[in-house]
Amino acid sequence: MGQIGTVILSAAVILAGTFGAMMPSGVLSLMQIGTLVLTGLLMYAVIMLPLFVPVMANLFGNHNWWPFKNRGGRQKQEKV
């Protein structure tokens, strides 16, 4: 979970560059879509990923991993 943030953040930067390239086109609908996506990515990269996700993981504690627990209540152990 600690390493996935950098992967998601780099994907967001690449996506922001792609949609940012729509801005100079002059087509109103492309500019609106580009602005909306860039705003959402900025909010995700600055607010959601570094602040909200760790706070929610801390608040939920052991219940944070609820869908991935088996019926015995223990997480599956992966062999490394």
N, C-alpha and C positions, 0 to 999 in steps of 0.2 A: 504494500500500500504506500510505503514511503517513496518508492521509485516510480510509481505510476504517474505522480504529479508532474514530473518533468516531461514525460512522454505526452501527456495531455496538453500541457502548456505549449510545447513545441508544435503540436498539431494545431492548436488555436492560433499561434503566430502565423503558421503557414496559411491557414484558412483566412485569417485577417488580411494577409497580403493579397490573396486571391480576390477577395471581395473588395479590397481597397483599390484594386486595379480597375474596378468598374466606375469609380468616381469620376475620372476625367472623360468618360464617354459622352456626357451631356444628355443622355437619355434619362428622363425623369424616373421611370420605374426602376431602372438599374441603380440609379443613385439612391433611391429610397431603400431598396433591398440591401445594398451595400452598407448604408448607414445603420440600418436596423441590425444587421449581422455583426458589424463592428462594435456597436454599442453593447450587444449581448455578450460578445466575446470579451470585451473589456470588463464588464461587470463580473463575468465568470472568473476571469484571470485575476482580478484584483480583490473581489469580495468573496465569492463562493469557494474557490479552491483553497486559498490560504487561511481563511477565517471560519467559514460556516462548516465545512466538512470536518475539520478536527474537533470543533466544538460539539457537533452532533455525535461524532464517534465517542467522545469523552462522556457525554450525557447518557448515551445508551449503554455504555459499559459492555458487559457480556452479551447483552441483547443486540448489539450492533451487528453481530454475525448470525442473526436468527435464521435467515433462509438457508444457510450453508451448514447448519448443525444437523447431525443425524439424529435418529429417534432417541438415542441414549443420552442426549444432551451434551455430548462431547463433540468437538470438532474432529474431522478426519485428519489423521496425521499423515503427512506425505513423507515418503522415504526419499532422502536426499542422496 
